[in-house]
């Protein structure tokens, strides 16, 4: 009866865990960056993650190999899944909020004199 090489199995398990950790990190960064894009809501994030996980499950590919940088792919995904008018409306809304915050900070500075 042949003995099983435990060192090879242990190395394979460690490599698989490392790949799983890399995949989880990639997906987490992708989710965060996608959520930060203008017009993106929860449904868009879920759709993007679903597409990535389905592709990786079907092909066995790592998400970095299949889709590249998670930041860049989040921008691409948002452009594909978010209607342009919704993204533009969100950009304008965010610009107004930034302007209001800026005025509020200036008012606080003046009041603090």
CORGI-V409468 format. One record per helix or strand of 2 or more residues. SS is the DSSP state (H for helix, E for strand). FROM is the first residue (numbers start at 0). LEN is the number of residues. Records with the same first field share a line. If there is no record, write none. Layout:
# CORGI-V409468
SS: FROM-LEN / FROM-LEN
This chain:
# CORGI-V409468
H: 5-30 / 41-18 / 62-5 / 69-12 / 83-28
